[in-house]
Structure formats: structure tokens, C-alpha cells
Amino acid sequence: MILDQSHIGIHLLFDNQFISNVFKEDFNEDEFFTVENLVQAQEDLIRLIKSKSLDEKRDFISKLSQDQKNRLVRTYFYIIENDIKQKQQRPH
């Protein structure tokens, strides 16, 4: 449900201002895709997914460090982008 909502620009897990601030920061995609960073992103994402309710997910996010939150937002948007691409029908 969260992914479906995000496809239309409704981001239930993150405040829009926070998302905007994350994407205003300088960003090195090569550093993001290091093995260490991806492992940390995966661990946080798994813990987020295991949270049952939306409130539990938001509570989990609120307890993360700023760097973890930023990484989680970027991971979330990579997932959204890939999900949208996979669902697009390609003309023949």
C-alpha cells in the first residue's frame, strides 16, 4: 500500500519537507552503492518492513540517526523508481 501511494506522490512515511531537504544535499551515487552502505540500508529497510503499523514504522524512522534517515529516504525512492519502471508497459 505504501508503494502504491508513493507512485502518486503521497509519501506516508516521510514528511515532504524532510524528503526535499535530503535531495537538496550533495550526493555521490558511487558512495551510496558501496557494499557497506547497501548492507546498512538493507538492514534498516528490513527493520522498517517488520514494523506492523504505519505508526510503528514512523516511530522506527524517528529513532534513526540523520544519516540513517537520509539513506532510508534515498533507498525508498530507488525502490519506488524501480517499481514504477517494472510496471511500465513497453510498446512493441
Backbone bond lengths (Angstrom), bond angles and torsions (degrees), N, CA, C in turn:
res aa  C-N    CA-C-N  psi(-1)  N-CA   C-N-CA  omega(-1)  CA-C   N-CA-C  phi
1 M - - - 1.447 - - 1.532 110.60 -
2 I 1.334 116.11 -40.68 1.464 119.90 -178.61 1.527 110.03 -63.23
3 L 1.331 117.33 -41.92 1.469 120.21 178.33 1.519 111.75 -65.11
4 D 1.328 116.18 -42.27 1.469 119.27 179.13 1.525 111.13 -60.58
5 Q 1.311 116.91 -42.18 1.462 120.74 178.61 1.532 111.01 -65.39
6 S 1.324 115.72 -39.04 1.461 119.40 -177.65 1.524 112.05 -66.75
7 H 1.324 117.35 -27.36 1.466 120.51 178.52 1.520 111.69 -61.74
8 I 1.316 116.49 -26.88 1.465 119.66 -179.73 1.525 111.89 -105.20
9 G 1.340 115.27 14.21 1.465 119.96 173.58 1.505 115.71 89.63
10 I 1.322 117.64 11.29 1.462 120.73 177.19 1.522 107.03 -102.00
11 H 1.315 116.24 111.21 1.463 121.58 -175.58 1.523 108.54 -109.10
12 L 1.314 114.61 98.36 1.459 121.49 -173.30 1.526 113.71 -72.63
13 L 1.314 117.33 -23.36 1.460 120.42 -174.73 1.520 113.74 -90.29
14 F 1.313 116.98 -22.68 1.458 120.16 -172.21 1.523 110.67 -131.32
15 D 1.299 115.21 143.28 1.452 123.09 174.70 1.532 108.56 -69.63
16 N 1.327 117.11 137.14 1.463 121.01 -178.00 1.524 112.78 -58.52
17 Q 1.323 117.18 -37.33 1.462 120.27 178.70 1.523 110.67 -65.36
18 F 1.322 116.23 -39.57 1.459 119.98 178.11 1.528 110.34 -63.34
19 I 1.325 117.26 -45.28 1.465 121.37 177.92 1.530 109.85 -57.58
20 S 1.314 116.20 -46.55 1.462 121.20 179.60 1.524 111.01 -58.79
21 N 1.327 116.77 -44.28 1.468 120.87 -179.53 1.526 111.81 -64.01
22 V 1.313 117.16 -38.79 1.467 120.43 179.17 1.521 110.10 -61.50
23 F 1.321 116.61 -44.48 1.459 119.72 -176.29 1.529 113.47 -79.97
24 K 1.319 118.17 -8.31 1.466 121.18 173.64 1.525 111.35 -81.76
25 E 1.333 116.92 -21.49 1.460 121.61 -177.73 1.522 110.53 -73.27
26 D 1.350 114.95 148.69 1.457 119.53 173.68 1.521 108.86 -57.99
27 F 1.319 115.92 143.96 1.458 120.06 -173.50 1.516 109.58 -146.10
28 N 1.317 115.87 132.71 1.455 122.04 176.79 1.521 107.46 -112.89
29 E 1.310 116.41 109.15 1.465 121.15 -176.52 1.527 111.54 -63.57
30 D 1.325 117.67 -33.82 1.467 120.46 178.18 1.528 110.69 -61.73
31 E 1.326 116.78 -40.07 1.467 120.26 178.05 1.527 110.96 -68.57
32 F 1.313 116.78 -34.83 1.456 120.47 179.93 1.524 110.79 -63.56
33 F 1.324 116.38 -38.83 1.459 120.78 -174.96 1.532 113.72 -91.97
34 T 1.329 116.98 25.48 1.462 119.17 171.23 1.523 108.59 -74.92
35 V 1.316 116.04 155.07 1.467 120.30 -178.77 1.524 110.38 -58.87
36 E 1.324 117.05 -45.47 1.469 120.78 -178.31 1.527 111.40 -59.56
37 N 1.312 116.95 -45.83 1.461 120.58 -178.68 1.525 111.20 -66.47
38 L 1.325 116.72 -40.28 1.463 119.98 179.66 1.523 111.54 -66.89
39 V 1.321 117.44 -36.18 1.469 120.53 176.65 1.519 109.64 -64.16
40 Q 1.318 117.08 -44.87 1.468 120.25 178.69 1.526 111.09 -63.80
41 A 1.328 117.08 -41.47 1.466 120.57 178.30 1.521 110.28 -62.54
42 Q 1.324 116.48 -42.18 1.457 120.74 -179.90 1.532 110.83 -64.09
43 E 1.318 117.48 -42.21 1.464 120.72 179.18 1.524 111.22 -61.59
44 D 1.321 116.70 -45.06 1.465 120.25 178.77 1.524 111.05 -65.58
45 L 1.318 116.27 -40.19 1.463 120.38 179.75 1.532 111.19 -64.69
46 I 1.307 117.07 -40.93 1.472 120.67 177.92 1.522 110.15 -62.93
47 R 1.318 116.82 -44.24 1.469 119.89 178.36 1.528 110.56 -63.09
48 L 1.327 116.92 -38.04 1.466 120.96 177.83 1.521 110.49 -64.24
49 I 1.305 116.84 -45.81 1.469 121.52 -179.05 1.523 111.35 -62.97
50 K 1.319 116.75 -35.31 1.468 120.84 -179.24 1.525 112.56 -70.52
51 S 1.323 116.87 -20.04 1.464 120.04 175.64 1.520 107.66 -67.54
52 K 1.312 116.69 128.42 1.471 121.10 -171.08 1.534 113.56 -74.03
53 S 1.290 116.77 -53.60 1.468 119.81 -173.33 1.524 110.78 -99.82
54 L 1.317 115.53 165.97 1.452 121.76 176.35 1.527 110.64 -61.29
55 D 1.331 116.99 -39.57 1.465 120.63 178.23 1.526 111.28 -64.13
56 E 1.332 116.89 -39.96 1.465 119.87 177.88 1.524 110.54 -65.25
57 K 1.313 117.17 -38.58 1.460 121.24 178.34 1.528 110.15 -64.47
58 R 1.307 117.06 -44.76 1.472 120.72 178.86 1.522 110.91 -65.11
59 D 1.331 117.04 -38.63 1.458 120.85 177.48 1.525 110.61 -63.38
60 F 1.314 116.73 -43.57 1.462 120.83 177.37 1.526 110.24 -58.61
61 I 1.314 116.69 -47.51 1.471 121.16 -179.28 1.530 110.65 -61.30
62 S 1.310 117.12 -40.96 1.468 120.49 -177.57 1.526 112.41 -63.10
63 K 1.319 117.47 -23.25 1.466 121.56 -178.66 1.518 113.35 -89.88
64 L 1.326 117.48 -5.23 1.458 120.94 179.22 1.524 110.79 -77.33
65 S 1.327 115.72 155.87 1.465 119.69 173.27 1.525 108.66 -69.34
66 Q 1.305 116.16 165.90 1.459 120.59 179.67 1.530 110.68 -59.25
67 D 1.322 117.46 -43.19 1.465 120.81 179.21 1.524 111.33 -62.75
68 Q 1.319 116.96 -40.97 1.466 120.53 178.40 1.528 110.79 -64.67
69 K 1.322 116.51 -42.58 1.469 120.17 178.14 1.524 110.74 -61.27
70 N 1.329 115.95 -45.40 1.468 119.88 179.97 1.524 110.42 -60.87
71 R 1.327 116.33 -45.22 1.464 120.30 179.64 1.523 110.28 -62.50
72 L 1.337 116.82 -41.09 1.461 121.06 -179.15 1.531 111.04 -64.69
73 V 1.317 117.57 -40.53 1.468 120.89 177.95 1.524 110.19 -62.97
74 R 1.317 117.01 -45.24 1.465 119.95 179.33 1.528 110.68 -64.44
75 T 1.321 117.13 -40.95 1.465 121.38 177.66 1.519 109.85 -61.51
76 Y 1.317 116.40 -45.73 1.461 123.30 178.96 1.523 110.61 -56.20
77 F 1.333 117.27 -44.61 1.457 119.73 -179.04 1.527 112.51 -72.92
78 Y 1.325 117.72 -31.65 1.464 119.15 173.55 1.532 109.92 -64.35
79 I 1.313 116.53 -40.40 1.466 120.97 178.69 1.529 110.36 -64.02
80 I 1.320 116.47 -45.79 1.471 121.02 178.95 1.529 109.64 -59.25
81 E 1.323 115.96 -48.66 1.460 120.24 -178.36 1.530 111.15 -59.43
82 N 1.320 116.96 -45.47 1.463 120.15 -179.96 1.522 111.56 -67.03
83 D 1.318 116.90 -37.37 1.459 120.77 178.51 1.531 110.94 -63.80
84 I 1.310 116.24 -43.31 1.472 120.68 178.38 1.524 110.12 -63.31
85 K 1.324 116.65 -44.51 1.464 120.11 179.94 1.528 111.44 -61.19
86 Q 1.327 116.57 -40.33 1.465 120.15 -179.47 1.524 112.19 -67.44
87 K 1.316 117.44 -30.07 1.463 121.29 -177.35 1.526 112.94 -86.04
88 Q 1.325 117.09 -12.61 1.463 119.97 -179.84 1.510 109.39 -71.46
89 Q 1.305 114.65 137.05 1.459 120.02 176.01 1.517 108.28 -87.75
90 R 1.278 114.63 135.61 1.467 119.14 179.99 1.529 109.05 -96.35
91 P 1.328 116.25 131.37 1.473 118.56 178.08 1.525 110.52 -67.66
92 H 1.313 115.85 146.06 1.466 121.11 179.84 1.495 110.40 -96.39
